[in-house]
Amino acid sequence: MRKQHHLCKRGNLYQWRRKSRRLSTGIIDLKHLRGTTNLRTALIPSRKISAQSDMVMEKLAQWQISHEDARKWLSRVVQLGRENREAENVASI
């Protein structure tokens, strides 16, 4: 299985984490705890978040959005992903 660059394990749980440098002012760090100990369960949502985060990280680096706006975006993406998975689970019953 290929390495997932933004998926890492903290203790027993997987988390999505992406860092970016904004000039000399430090590192911008966005994190989301996946809440699972199963790698396969964490992979697909993490890939989707990574793909969608490219534009947000670019805007952060160029000072077009704030760190707080990026965190709000990440929370919203995660919430929508959960709602979609729950809807798929209900539809498959």
PyMOL Python script that loads the backbone (N, CA, C, O; Angstrom):
from pymol import cmd

cmd.read_pdbstr("""\
ATOM      1  N   MET A   1       0.831  -1.167   0.000  1.00  0.00           N
ATOM      2  CA  MET A   1       0.000   0.000   0.000  1.00  0.00           C
ATOM      3  C   MET A   1       0.882   1.239   0.000  1.00  0.00           C
ATOM      4  O   MET A   1       1.891   1.270   0.705  1.00  0.00           O
ATOM      5  N   ARG A   2       0.526   2.263  -0.775  1.00  0.00           N
ATOM      6  CA  ARG A   2       1.319   3.479  -0.863  1.00  0.00           C
ATOM      7  C   ARG A   2       1.250   4.280   0.433  1.00  0.00           C
ATOM      8  O   ARG A   2       0.274   4.198   1.179  1.00  0.00           O
ATOM      9  N   LYS A   3       2.280   5.041   0.683  1.00  0.00           N
ATOM     10  CA  LYS A   3       2.323   5.900   1.862  1.00  0.00           C
ATOM     11  C   LYS A   3       1.324   7.045   1.695  1.00  0.00           C
ATOM     12  O   LYS A   3       1.235   7.652   0.628  1.00  0.00           O
ATOM     13  N   GLN A   4       0.598   7.324   2.728  1.00  0.00           N
ATOM     14  CA  GLN A   4      -0.345   8.439   2.736  1.00  0.00           C
ATOM     15  C   GLN A   4       0.325   9.613   3.436  1.00  0.00           C
ATOM     16  O   GLN A   4       0.536   9.576   4.649  1.00  0.00           O
ATOM     17  N   HIS A   5       0.655  10.636   2.694  1.00  0.00           N
ATOM     18  CA  HIS A   5       1.474  11.719   3.218  1.00  0.00           C
ATOM     19  C   HIS A   5       0.808  12.535   4.320  1.00  0.00           C
ATOM     20  O   HIS A   5       1.510  13.102   5.157  1.00  0.00           O
ATOM     21  N   HIS A   6      -0.497  12.614   4.349  1.00  0.00           N
ATOM     22  CA  HIS A   6      -1.166  13.430   5.353  1.00  0.00           C
ATOM     23  C   HIS A   6      -1.868  12.594   6.422  1.00  0.00           C
ATOM     24  O   HIS A   6      -2.587  13.138   7.260  1.00  0.00           O
ATOM     25  N   LEU A   7      -1.667  11.304   6.398  1.00  0.00           N
ATOM     26  CA  LEU A   7      -2.276  10.416   7.388  1.00  0.00           C
ATOM     27  C   LEU A   7      -1.182   9.878   8.289  1.00  0.00           C
ATOM     28  O   LEU A   7      -0.213   9.282   7.817  1.00  0.00           O
ATOM     29  N   CYS A   8      -1.337  10.090   9.578  1.00  0.00           N
ATOM     30  CA  CYS A   8      -0.330   9.589  10.510  1.00  0.00           C
ATOM     31  C   CYS A   8      -1.044   8.980  11.718  1.00  0.00           C
ATOM     32  O   CYS A   8      -2.240   9.191  11.919  1.00  0.00           O
ATOM     33  N   LYS A   9      -0.313   8.244  12.491  1.00  0.00           N
ATOM     34  CA  LYS A   9      -0.881   7.560  13.639  1.00  0.00           C
ATOM     35  C   LYS A   9      -0.398   8.247  14.911  1.00  0.00           C
ATOM     36  O   LYS A   9       0.800   8.459  15.095  1.00  0.00           O
ATOM     37  N   ARG A  10      -1.326   8.588  15.774  1.00  0.00           N
ATOM     38  CA  ARG A  10      -1.005   9.193  17.060  1.00  0.00           C
ATOM     39  C   ARG A  10      -1.554   8.262  18.133  1.00  0.00           C
ATOM     40  O   ARG A  10      -2.766   8.175  18.333  1.00  0.00           O
ATOM     41  N   GLY A  11      -0.658   7.573  18.816  1.00  0.00           N
ATOM     42  CA  GLY A  11      -1.110   6.537  19.738  1.00  0.00           C
ATOM     43  C   GLY A  11      -1.695   5.407  18.916  1.00  0.00           C
ATOM     44  O   GLY A  11      -1.023   4.849  18.049  1.00  0.00           O
ATOM     45  N   ASN A  12      -2.945   5.068  19.186  1.00  0.00           N
ATOM     46  CA  ASN A  12      -3.628   4.028  18.415  1.00  0.00           C
ATOM     47  C   ASN A  12      -4.540   4.587  17.340  1.00  0.00           C
ATOM     48  O   ASN A  12      -5.052   3.836  16.509  1.00  0.00           O
ATOM     49  N   LEU A  13      -4.754   5.914  17.344  1.00  0.00           N
ATOM     50  CA  LEU A  13      -5.700   6.529  16.424  1.00  0.00           C
ATOM     51  C   LEU A  13      -5.002   7.204  15.257  1.00  0.00           C
ATOM     52  O   LEU A  13      -3.903   7.740  15.398  1.00  0.00           O
ATOM     53  N   TYR A  14      -5.657   7.170  14.099  1.00  0.00           N
ATOM     54  CA  TYR A  14      -5.133   7.836  12.919  1.00  0.00           C
ATOM     55  C   TYR A  14      -5.624   9.279  12.885  1.00  0.00           C
ATOM     56  O   TYR A  14      -6.742   9.580  13.304  1.00  0.00           O
ATOM     57  N   GLN A  15      -4.775  10.159  12.383  1.00  0.00           N
ATOM     58  CA  GLN A  15      -5.175  11.542  12.215  1.00  0.00           C
ATOM     59  C   GLN A  15      -4.691  12.057  10.865  1.00  0.00           C
ATOM     60  O   GLN A  15      -3.657  11.626  10.355  1.00  0.00           O
ATOM     61  N   TRP A  16      -5.455  12.987  10.294  1.00  0.00           N
ATOM     62  CA  TRP A  16      -5.057  13.667   9.078  1.00  0.00           C
ATOM     63  C   TRP A  16      -4.356  14.941   9.511  1.00  0.00           C
ATOM     64  O   TRP A  16      -4.857  15.665  10.372  1.00  0.00           O
ATOM     65  N   ARG A  17      -3.213  15.219   8.928  1.00  0.00           N
ATOM     66  CA  ARG A  17      -2.441  16.392   9.335  1.00  0.00           C
ATOM     67  C   ARG A  17      -1.705  16.950   8.130  1.00  0.00           C
ATOM     68  O   ARG A  17      -1.059  16.216   7.381  1.00  0.00           O
ATOM     69  N   ARG A  18      -1.813  18.242   7.958  1.00  0.00           N
ATOM     70  CA  ARG A  18      -1.111  18.880   6.852  1.00  0.00           C
ATOM     71  C   ARG A  18      -0.461  20.153   7.358  1.00  0.00           C
ATOM     72  O   ARG A  18      -1.093  20.975   8.021  1.00  0.00           O
ATOM     73  N   LYS A  19       0.813  20.299   7.032  1.00  0.00           N
ATOM     74  CA  LYS A  19       1.577  21.465   7.456  1.00  0.00           C
ATOM     75  C   LYS A  19       2.008  22.267   6.238  1.00  0.00           C
ATOM     76  O   LYS A  19       2.220  21.727   5.152  1.00  0.00           O
ATOM     77  N   SER A  20       2.130  23.568   6.450  1.00  0.00           N
ATOM     78  CA  SER A  20       2.608  24.444   5.396  1.00  0.00           C
ATOM     79  C   SER A  20       3.394  25.578   6.035  1.00  0.00           C
ATOM     80  O   SER A  20       3.061  26.044   7.125  1.00  0.00           O
ATOM     81  N   ARG A  21       4.424  26.009   5.356  1.00  0.00           N
ATOM     82  CA  ARG A  21       5.208  27.142   5.836  1.00  0.00           C
ATOM     83  C   ARG A  21       4.694  28.417   5.192  1.00  0.00           C
ATOM     84  O   ARG A  21       4.490  28.484   3.980  1.00  0.00           O
ATOM     85  N   ARG A  22       4.491  29.417   6.018  1.00  0.00           N
ATOM     86  CA  ARG A  22       4.055  30.720   5.516  1.00  0.00           C
ATOM     87  C   ARG A  22       5.204  31.694   5.735  1.00  0.00           C
ATOM     88  O   ARG A  22       5.332  32.294   6.802  1.00  0.00           O
ATOM     89  N   LEU A  23       6.029  31.840   4.721  1.00  0.00           N
ATOM     90  CA  LEU A  23       7.208  32.693   4.789  1.00  0.00           C
ATOM     91  C   LEU A  23       8.006  32.402   6.050  1.00  0.00           C
ATOM     92  O   LEU A  23       8.291  31.239   6.338  1.00  0.00           O
ATOM     93  N   SER A  24       8.367  33.414   6.795  1.00  0.00           N
ATOM     94  CA  SER A  24       9.177  33.178   7.988  1.00  0.00           C
ATOM     95  C   SER A  24       8.349  33.234   9.267  1.00  0.00           C
ATOM     96  O   SER A  24       8.908  33.228  10.364  1.00  0.00           O
ATOM     97  N   THR A  25       7.042  33.287   9.142  1.00  0.00           N
ATOM     98  CA  THR A  25       6.193  33.458  10.321  1.00  0.00           C
ATOM     99  C   THR A  25       5.831  32.160  11.007  1.00  0.00           C
ATOM    100  O   THR A  25       5.069  32.170  11.973  1.00  0.00           O
ATOM    101  N   GLY A  26       6.352  31.049  10.538  1.00  0.00           N
ATOM    102  CA  GLY A  26       6.079  29.792  11.212  1.00  0.00           C
ATOM    103  C   GLY A  26       5.338  28.796  10.354  1.00  0.00           C
ATOM    104  O   GLY A  26       5.177  28.977   9.147  1.00  0.00           O
ATOM    105  N   ILE A  27       4.898  27.756  10.996  1.00  0.00           N
ATOM    106  CA  ILE A  27       4.245  26.646  10.308  1.00  0.00           C
ATOM    107  C   ILE A  27       2.745  26.710  10.552  1.00  0.00           C
ATOM    108  O   ILE A  27       2.295  26.917  11.679  1.00  0.00           O
ATOM    109  N   ILE A  28       1.989  26.535   9.501  1.00  0.00           N
ATOM    110  CA  ILE A  28       0.535  26.418   9.601  1.00  0.00           C
ATOM    111  C   ILE A  28       0.233  24.932   9.698  1.00  0.00           C
ATOM    112  O   ILE A  28       0.665  24.148   8.853  1.00  0.00           O
ATOM    113  N   ASP A  29      -0.493  24.553  10.704  1.00  0.00           N
ATOM    114  CA  ASP A  29      -0.738  23.142  10.964  1.00  0.00           C
ATOM    115  C   ASP A  29      -2.241  22.903  11.059  1.00  0.00           C
ATOM    116  O   ASP A  29      -2.893  23.414  11.969  1.00  0.00           O
ATOM    117  N   LEU A  30      -2.791  22.133  10.131  1.00  0.00           N
ATOM    118  CA  LEU A  30      -4.198  21.741  10.188  1.00  0.00           C
ATOM    119  C   LEU A  30      -4.255  20.269  10.543  1.00  0.00           C
ATOM    120  O   LEU A  30      -3.576  19.451   9.924  1.00  0.00           O
ATOM    121  N   LYS A  31      -5.068  19.924  11.544  1.00  0.00           N
ATOM    122  CA  LYS A  31      -5.160  18.532  11.990  1.00  0.00           C
ATOM    123  C   LYS A  31      -6.615  18.141  12.158  1.00  0.00           C
ATOM    124  O   LYS A  31      -7.468  18.964  12.490  1.00  0.00           O
ATOM    125  N   HIS A  32      -6.875  16.874  11.923  1.00  0.00           N
ATOM    126  CA  HIS A  32      -8.190  16.292  12.211  1.00  0.00           C
ATOM    127  C   HIS A  32      -7.984  14.864  12.670  1.00  0.00           C
ATOM    128  O   HIS A  32      -7.407  14.051  11.948  1.00  0.00           O
ATOM    129  N   LEU A  33      -8.448  14.559  13.860  1.00  0.00           N
ATOM    130  CA  LEU A  33      -8.348  13.207  14.393  1.00  0.00           C
ATOM    131  C   LEU A  33      -9.431  12.357  13.736  1.00  0.00           C
ATOM    132  O   LEU A  33     -10.618  12.665  13.848  1.00  0.00           O
ATOM    133  N   ARG A  34      -9.028  11.290  13.052  1.00  0.00           N
ATOM    134  CA  ARG A  34      -9.978  10.438  12.330  1.00  0.00           C
ATOM    135  C   ARG A  34     -10.836   9.607  13.278  1.00  0.00           C
ATOM    136  O   ARG A  34     -11.944   9.210  12.918  1.00  0.00           O
ATOM    137  N   GLY A  35     -10.343   9.340  14.474  1.00  0.00           N
ATOM    138  CA  GLY A  35     -11.139   8.596  15.441  1.00  0.00           C
ATOM    139  C   GLY A  35     -11.266   7.118  15.141  1.00  0.00           C
ATOM    140  O   GLY A  35     -12.236   6.479  15.549  1.00  0.00           O
ATOM    141  N   THR A  36     -10.304   6.575  14.437  1.00  0.00           N
ATOM    142  CA  THR A  36     -10.348   5.152  14.127  1.00  0.00           C
ATOM    143  C   THR A  36      -8.960   4.543  14.302  1.00  0.00           C
ATOM    144  O   THR A  36      -7.941   5.210  14.124  1.00  0.00           O
ATOM    145  N   THR A  37      -8.949   3.261  14.654  1.00  0.00           N
ATOM    146  CA  THR A  37      -7.688   2.531  14.756  1.00  0.00           C
ATOM    147  C   THR A  37      -7.449   1.688  13.510  1.00  0.00           C
ATOM    148  O   THR A  37      -6.411   1.040  13.379  1.00  0.00           O
ATOM    149  N   ASN A  38      -8.415   1.702  12.598  1.00  0.00           N
ATOM    150  CA  ASN A  38      -8.353   0.898  11.376  1.00  0.00           C
ATOM    151  C   ASN A  38      -7.819   1.752  10.226  1.00  0.00           C
ATOM    152  O   ASN A  38      -8.428   2.756   9.857  1.00  0.00           O
ATOM    153  N   LEU A  39      -6.694   1.352   9.669  1.00  0.00           N
ATOM    154  CA  LEU A  39      -6.079   2.106   8.577  1.00  0.00           C
ATOM    155  C   LEU A  39      -7.000   2.210   7.375  1.00  0.00           C
ATOM    156  O   LEU A  39      -7.150   3.289   6.802  1.00  0.00           O
ATOM    157  N   ARG A  40      -7.611   1.117   6.989  1.00  0.00           N
ATOM    158  CA  ARG A  40      -8.489   1.129   5.808  1.00  0.00           C
ATOM    159  C   ARG A  40      -9.666   2.083   5.977  1.00  0.00           C
ATOM    160  O   ARG A  40     -10.083   2.726   5.014  1.00  0.00           O
ATOM    161  N   THR A  41     -10.202   2.182   7.183  1.00  0.00           N
ATOM    162  CA  THR A  41     -11.314   3.093   7.450  1.00  0.00           C
ATOM    163  C   THR A  41     -10.863   4.544   7.348  1.00  0.00           C
ATOM    164  O   THR A  41     -11.648   5.409   6.960  1.00  0.00           O
ATOM    165  N   ALA A  42      -9.622   4.816   7.686  1.00  0.00           N
ATOM    166  CA  ALA A  42      -9.100   6.182   7.677  1.00  0.00           C
ATOM    167  C   ALA A  42      -8.626   6.632   6.298  1.00  0.00           C
ATOM    168  O   ALA A  42      -8.579   7.833   6.032  1.00  0.00           O
ATOM    169  N   LEU A  43      -8.276   5.704   5.422  1.00  0.00           N
ATOM    170  CA  LEU A  43      -7.643   6.052   4.145  1.00  0.00           C
ATOM    171  C   LEU A  43      -8.515   6.876   3.203  1.00  0.00           C
ATOM    172  O   LEU A  43      -8.090   7.940   2.752  1.00  0.00           O
ATOM    173  N   ILE A  44      -9.697   6.420   2.901  1.00  0.00           N
ATOM    174  CA  ILE A  44     -10.513   7.076   1.880  1.00  0.00           C
ATOM    175  C   ILE A  44     -10.885   8.501   2.281  1.00  0.00           C
ATOM    176  O   ILE A  44     -10.681   9.414   1.481  1.00  0.00           O
ATOM    177  N   PRO A  45     -11.425   8.738   3.489  1.00  0.00           N
ATOM    178  CA  PRO A  45     -11.714  10.127   3.864  1.00  0.00           C
ATOM    179  C   PRO A  45     -10.458  11.007   3.886  1.00  0.00           C
ATOM    180  O   PRO A  45     -10.516  12.181   3.520  1.00  0.00           O
ATOM    181  N   SER A  46      -9.340  10.447   4.309  1.00  0.00           N
ATOM    182  CA  SER A  46      -8.100  11.226   4.347  1.00  0.00           C
ATOM    183  C   SER A  46      -7.645  11.622   2.954  1.00  0.00           C
ATOM    184  O   SER A  46      -7.169  12.739   2.752  1.00  0.00           O
ATOM    185  N   ARG A  47      -7.785  10.725   1.995  1.00  0.00           N
ATOM    186  CA  ARG A  47      -7.421  11.050   0.611  1.00  0.00           C
ATOM    187  C   ARG A  47      -8.298  12.173   0.073  1.00  0.00           C
ATOM    188  O   ARG A  47      -7.816  13.076  -0.611  1.00  0.00           O
ATOM    189  N   LYS A  48      -9.585  12.112   0.384  1.00  0.00           N
ATOM    190  CA  LYS A  48     -10.506  13.151  -0.091  1.00  0.00           C
ATOM    191  C   LYS A  48     -10.157  14.502   0.518  1.00  0.00           C
ATOM    192  O   LYS A  48     -10.144  15.512  -0.185  1.00  0.00           O
ATOM    193  N   ILE A  49      -9.874  14.531   1.811  1.00  0.00           N
ATOM    194  CA  ILE A  49      -9.514  15.786   2.471  1.00  0.00           C
ATOM    195  C   ILE A  49      -8.205  16.323   1.890  1.00  0.00           C
ATOM    196  O   ILE A  49      -8.080  17.525   1.659  1.00  0.00           O
ATOM    197  N   SER A  50      -7.240  15.452   1.654  1.00  0.00           N
ATOM    198  CA  SER A  50      -5.959  15.883   1.089  1.00  0.00           C
ATOM    199  C   SER A  50      -6.147  16.505  -0.293  1.00  0.00           C
ATOM    200  O   SER A  50      -5.557  17.542  -0.598  1.00  0.00           O
ATOM    201  N   ALA A  51      -6.959  15.878  -1.113  1.00  0.00           N
ATOM    202  CA  ALA A  51      -7.194  16.394  -2.461  1.00  0.00           C
ATOM    203  C   ALA A  51      -7.887  17.758  -2.418  1.00  0.00           C
ATOM    204  O   ALA A  51      -7.560  18.646  -3.205  1.00  0.00           O
ATOM    205  N   GLN A  52      -8.826  17.920  -1.515  1.00  0.00           N
ATOM    206  CA  GLN A  52      -9.561  19.172  -1.420  1.00  0.00           C
ATOM    207  C   GLN A  52      -8.758  20.274  -0.726  1.00  0.00           C
ATOM    208  O   GLN A  52      -9.065  21.456  -0.886  1.00  0.00           O
ATOM    209  N   SER A  53      -7.751  19.903   0.031  1.00  0.00           N
ATOM    210  CA  SER A  53      -7.017  20.893   0.816  1.00  0.00           C
ATOM    211  C   SER A  53      -5.956  21.643   0.020  1.00  0.00           C
ATOM    212  O   SER A  53      -5.421  22.636   0.512  1.00  0.00           O
ATOM    213  N   ASP A  54      -5.636  21.205  -1.181  1.00  0.00           N
ATOM    214  CA  ASP A  54      -4.590  21.863  -1.962  1.00  0.00           C
ATOM    215  C   ASP A  54      -4.863  23.357  -2.148  1.00  0.00           C
ATOM    216  O   ASP A  54      -3.985  24.187  -1.915  1.00  0.00           O
ATOM    217  N   MET A  55      -6.064  23.688  -2.562  1.00  0.00           N
ATOM    218  CA  MET A  55      -6.411  25.082  -2.817  1.00  0.00           C
ATOM    219  C   MET A  55      -6.396  25.897  -1.512  1.00  0.00           C
ATOM    220  O   MET A  55      -5.940  27.041  -1.498  1.00  0.00           O
ATOM    221  N   VAL A  56      -6.889  25.313  -0.438  1.00  0.00           N
ATOM    222  CA  VAL A  56      -6.919  26.014   0.848  1.00  0.00           C
ATOM    223  C   VAL A  56      -5.507  26.292   1.339  1.00  0.00           C
ATOM    224  O   VAL A  56      -5.223  27.389   1.820  1.00  0.00           O
ATOM    225  N   MET A  57      -4.626  25.317   1.223  1.00  0.00           N
ATOM    226  CA  MET A  57      -3.249  25.508   1.676  1.00  0.00           C
ATOM    227  C   MET A  57      -2.536  26.560   0.830  1.00  0.00           C
ATOM    228  O   MET A  57      -1.719  27.323   1.346  1.00  0.00           O
ATOM    229  N   GLU A  58      -2.837  26.603  -0.452  1.00  0.00           N
ATOM    230  CA  GLU A  58      -2.243  27.625  -1.316  1.00  0.00           C
ATOM    231  C   GLU A  58      -2.712  29.016  -0.900  1.00  0.00           C
ATOM    232  O   GLU A  58      -1.913  29.952  -0.841  1.00  0.00           O
ATOM    233  N   LYS A  59      -4.012  29.154  -0.610  1.00  0.00           N
ATOM    234  CA  LYS A  59      -4.542  30.445  -0.163  1.00  0.00           C
ATOM    235  C   LYS A  59      -3.951  30.853   1.181  1.00  0.00           C
ATOM    236  O   LYS A  59      -3.688  32.033   1.414  1.00  0.00           O
ATOM    237  N   LEU A  60      -3.743  29.887   2.058  1.00  0.00           N
ATOM    238  CA  LEU A  60      -3.107  30.179   3.345  1.00  0.00           C
ATOM    239  C   LEU A  60      -1.691  30.715   3.141  1.00  0.00           C
ATOM    240  O   LEU A  60      -1.300  31.701   3.765  1.00  0.00           O
ATOM    241  N   ALA A  61      -0.947  30.080   2.291  1.00  0.00           N
ATOM    242  CA  ALA A  61       0.435  30.480   2.056  1.00  0.00           C
ATOM    243  C   ALA A  61       0.523  31.871   1.452  1.00  0.00           C
ATOM    244  O   ALA A  61       1.503  32.584   1.669  1.00  0.00           O
ATOM    245  N   GLN A  62      -0.490  32.259   0.698  1.00  0.00           N
ATOM    246  CA  GLN A  62      -0.496  33.571   0.042  1.00  0.00           C
ATOM    247  C   GLN A  62      -1.253  34.625   0.851  1.00  0.00           C
ATOM    248  O   GLN A  62      -1.507  35.722   0.353  1.00  0.00           O
ATOM    249  N   TRP A  63      -1.610  34.304   2.081  1.00  0.00           N
ATOM    250  CA  TRP A  63      -2.318  35.221   2.996  1.00  0.00           C
ATOM    251  C   TRP A  63      -3.702  35.622   2.484  1.00  0.00           C
ATOM    252  O   TRP A  63      -4.197  36.690   2.847  1.00  0.00           O
ATOM    253  N   GLN A  64      -4.340  34.797   1.651  1.00  0.00           N
ATOM    254  CA  GLN A  64      -5.672  35.119   1.145  1.00  0.00           C
ATOM    255  C   GLN A  64      -6.762  34.722   2.135  1.00  0.00           C
ATOM    256  O   GLN A  64      -7.855  35.289   2.113  1.00  0.00           O
ATOM    257  N   ILE A  65      -6.477  33.756   3.001  1.00  0.00           N
ATOM    258  CA  ILE A  65      -7.412  33.374   4.066  1.00  0.00           C
ATOM    259  C   ILE A  65      -6.618  33.212   5.361  1.00  0.00           C
ATOM    260  O   ILE A  65      -5.400  33.034   5.348  1.00  0.00           O
ATOM    261  N   SER A  66      -7.337  33.280   6.470  1.00  0.00           N
ATOM    262  CA  SER A  66      -6.681  33.147   7.773  1.00  0.00           C
ATOM    263  C   SER A  66      -6.615  31.678   8.195  1.00  0.00           C
ATOM    264  O   SER A  66      -7.283  30.812   7.632  1.00  0.00           O
ATOM    265  N   HIS A  67      -5.794  31.440   9.193  1.00  0.00           N
ATOM    266  CA  HIS A  67      -5.665  30.096   9.757  1.00  0.00           C
ATOM    267  C   HIS A  67      -7.016  29.634  10.307  1.00  0.00           C
ATOM    268  O   HIS A  67      -7.386  28.469  10.157  1.00  0.00           O
ATOM    269  N   GLU A  68      -7.740  30.537  10.936  1.00  0.00           N
ATOM    270  CA  GLU A  68      -9.060  30.193  11.496  1.00  0.00           C
ATOM    271  C   GLU A  68     -10.052  29.825  10.386  1.00  0.00           C
ATOM    272  O   GLU A  68     -10.847  28.899  10.548  1.00  0.00           O
ATOM    273  N   ASP A  69     -10.008  30.538   9.272  1.00  0.00           N
ATOM    274  CA  ASP A  69     -10.876  30.198   8.134  1.00  0.00           C
ATOM    275  C   ASP A  69     -10.556  28.807   7.595  1.00  0.00           C
ATOM    276  O   ASP A  69     -11.454  28.053   7.219  1.00  0.00           O
ATOM    277  N   ALA A  70      -9.273  28.478   7.562  1.00  0.00           N
ATOM    278  CA  ALA A  70      -8.871  27.142   7.095  1.00  0.00           C
ATOM    279  C   ALA A  70      -9.374  26.064   8.046  1.00  0.00           C
ATOM    280  O   ALA A  70      -9.813  25.005   7.598  1.00  0.00           O
ATOM    281  N   ARG A  71      -9.318  26.315   9.341  1.00  0.00           N
ATOM    282  CA  ARG A  71      -9.844  25.351  10.322  1.00  0.00           C
ATOM    283  C   ARG A  71     -11.351  25.169  10.163  1.00  0.00           C
ATOM    284  O   ARG A  71     -11.857  24.049  10.242  1.00  0.00           O
ATOM    285  N   LYS A  72     -12.063  26.269   9.939  1.00  0.00           N
ATOM    286  CA  LYS A  72     -13.512  26.181   9.718  1.00  0.00           C
ATOM    287  C   LYS A  72     -13.810  25.369   8.460  1.00  0.00           C
ATOM    288  O   LYS A  72     -14.727  24.548   8.443  1.00  0.00           O
ATOM    289  N   TRP A  73     -13.024  25.607   7.407  1.00  0.00           N
ATOM    290  CA  TRP A  73     -13.209  24.850   6.173  1.00  0.00           C
ATOM    291  C   TRP A  73     -13.007  23.357   6.427  1.00  0.00           C
ATOM    292  O   TRP A  73     -13.801  22.531   5.978  1.00  0.00           O
ATOM    293  N   LEU A  74     -11.934  23.018   7.151  1.00  0.00           N
ATOM    294  CA  LEU A  74     -11.641  21.614   7.441  1.00  0.00           C
ATOM    295  C   LEU A  74     -12.780  20.976   8.235  1.00  0.00           C
ATOM    296  O   LEU A  74     -13.184  19.850   7.942  1.00  0.00           O
ATOM    297  N   SER A  75     -13.294  21.680   9.229  1.00  0.00           N
ATOM    298  CA  SER A  75     -14.415  21.152  10.018  1.00  0.00           C
ATOM    299  C   SER A  75     -15.627  20.893   9.142  1.00  0.00           C
ATOM    300  O   SER A  75     -16.306  19.879   9.297  1.00  0.00           O
ATOM    301  N   ARG A  76     -15.899  21.804   8.225  1.00  0.00           N
ATOM    302  CA  ARG A  76     -17.058  21.654   7.343  1.00  0.00           C
ATOM    303  C   ARG A  76     -16.878  20.465   6.391  1.00  0.00           C
ATOM    304  O   ARG A  76     -17.818  19.701   6.170  1.00  0.00           O
ATOM    305  N   VAL A  77     -15.686  20.310   5.834  1.00  0.00           N
ATOM    306  CA  VAL A  77     -15.417  19.191   4.924  1.00  0.00           C
ATOM    307  C   VAL A  77     -15.587  17.861   5.656  1.00  0.00           C
ATOM    308  O   VAL A  77     -16.168  16.919   5.118  1.00  0.00           O
ATOM    309  N   VAL A  78     -15.079  17.790   6.875  1.00  0.00           N
ATOM    310  CA  VAL A  78     -15.189  16.565   7.669  1.00  0.00           C
ATOM    311  C   VAL A  78     -16.656  16.277   7.993  1.00  0.00           C
ATOM    312  O   VAL A  78     -17.099  15.132   7.910  1.00  0.00           O
ATOM    313  N   GLN A  79     -17.404  17.316   8.360  1.00  0.00           N
ATOM    314  CA  GLN A  79     -18.820  17.147   8.680  1.00  0.00           C
ATOM    315  C   GLN A  79     -19.597  16.648   7.458  1.00  0.00           C
ATOM    316  O   GLN A  79     -20.412  15.733   7.578  1.00  0.00           O
ATOM    317  N   LEU A  80     -19.354  17.232   6.301  1.00  0.00           N
ATOM    318  CA  LEU A  80     -20.038  16.794   5.081  1.00  0.00           C
ATOM    319  C   LEU A  80     -19.678  15.356   4.729  1.00  0.00           C
ATOM    320  O   LEU A  80     -20.534  14.589   4.289  1.00  0.00           O
ATOM    321  N   GLY A  81     -18.418  14.993   4.923  1.00  0.00           N
ATOM    322  CA  GLY A  81     -17.997  13.618   4.657  1.00  0.00           C
ATOM    323  C   GLY A  81     -18.715  12.623   5.549  1.00  0.00           C
ATOM    324  O   GLY A  81     -19.143  11.565   5.088  1.00  0.00           O
ATOM    325  N   ARG A  82     -18.847  12.962   6.829  1.00  0.00           N
ATOM    326  CA  ARG A  82     -19.569  12.082   7.759  1.00  0.00           C
ATOM    327  C   ARG A  82     -21.030  11.941   7.362  1.00  0.00           C
ATOM    328  O   ARG A  82     -21.584  10.842   7.381  1.00  0.00           O
ATOM    329  N   GLU A  83     -21.652  13.062   7.002  1.00  0.00           N
ATOM    330  CA  GLU A  83     -23.059  13.022   6.600  1.00  0.00           C
ATOM    331  C   GLU A  83     -23.238  12.154   5.349  1.00  0.00           C
ATOM    332  O   GLU A  83     -24.203  11.396   5.253  1.00  0.00           O
ATOM    333  N   ASN A  84     -22.320  12.264   4.403  1.00  0.00           N
ATOM    334  CA  ASN A  84     -22.403  11.454   3.180  1.00  0.00           C
ATOM    335  C   ASN A  84     -22.245   9.971   3.497  1.00  0.00           C
ATOM    336  O   ASN A  84     -22.985   9.142   2.968  1.00  0.00           O
ATOM    337  N   ARG A  85     -21.279   9.627   4.364  1.00  0.00           N
ATOM    338  CA  ARG A  85     -21.084   8.217   4.718  1.00  0.00           C
ATOM    339  C   ARG A  85     -22.300   7.671   5.466  1.00  0.00           C
ATOM    340  O   ARG A  85     -22.707   6.532   5.234  1.00  0.00           O
ATOM    341  N   GLU A  86     -22.882   8.471   6.359  1.00  0.00           N
ATOM    342  CA  GLU A  86     -24.074   8.019   7.085  1.00  0.00           C
ATOM    343  C   GLU A  86     -25.239   7.806   6.133  1.00  0.00           C
ATOM    344  O   GLU A  86     -25.993   6.843   6.274  1.00  0.00           O
ATOM    345  N   ALA A  87     -25.390   8.710   5.154  1.00  0.00           N
ATOM    346  CA  ALA A  87     -26.458   8.560   4.176  1.00  0.00           C
ATOM    347  C   ALA A  87     -26.250   7.306   3.325  1.00  0.00           C
ATOM    348  O   ALA A  87     -27.213   6.611   3.000  1.00  0.00           O
ATOM    349  N   GLU A  88     -24.998   7.016   2.963  1.00  0.00           N
ATOM    350  CA  GLU A  88     -24.703   5.798   2.205  1.00  0.00           C
ATOM    351  C   GLU A  88     -25.011   4.557   3.019  1.00  0.00           C
ATOM    352  O   GLU A  88     -25.533   3.578   2.486  1.00  0.00           O
ATOM    353  N   ASN A  89     -24.690   4.588   4.316  1.00  0.00           N
ATOM    354  CA  ASN A  89     -24.969   3.444   5.179  1.00  0.00           C
ATOM    355  C   ASN A  89     -26.465   3.205   5.321  1.00  0.00           C
ATOM    356  O   ASN A  89     -26.917   2.059   5.302  1.00  0.00           O
ATOM    357  N   VAL A  90     -27.231   4.273   5.463  1.00  0.00           N
ATOM    358  CA  VAL A  90     -28.684   4.148   5.575  1.00  0.00           C
ATOM    359  C   VAL A  90     -29.273   3.613   4.261  1.00  0.00           C
ATOM    360  O   VAL A  90     -30.176   2.777   4.277  1.00  0.00           O
ATOM    361  N   ALA A  91     -28.759   4.098   3.136  1.00  0.00           N
ATOM    362  CA  ALA A  91     -29.266   3.664   1.839  1.00  0.00           C
ATOM    363  C   ALA A  91     -28.941   2.199   1.565  1.00  0.00           C
ATOM    364  O   ALA A  91     -29.674   1.531   0.836  1.00  0.00           O
ATOM    365  N   SER A  92     -27.869   1.701   2.129  1.00  0.00           N
ATOM    366  CA  SER A  92     -27.494   0.308   1.862  1.00  0.00           C
ATOM    367  C   SER A  92     -28.239  -0.693   2.743  1.00  0.00           C
ATOM    368  O   SER A  92     -28.136  -1.902   2.540  1.00  0.00           O
ATOM    369  N   ILE A  93     -28.980  -0.192   3.710  1.00  0.00           N
ATOM    370  CA  ILE A  93     -29.735  -1.092   4.608  1.00  0.00           C
ATOM    371  C   ILE A  93     -31.001  -1.561   3.960  1.00  0.00           C
ATOM    372  O   ILE A  93     -31.759  -2.321   4.564  1.00  0.00           O
TER     373      ILE A  93
END
""", "prot")
cmd.dss("prot")
cmd.show_as("cartoon", "prot")
cmd.util.cbc("prot")
cmd.orient("prot")
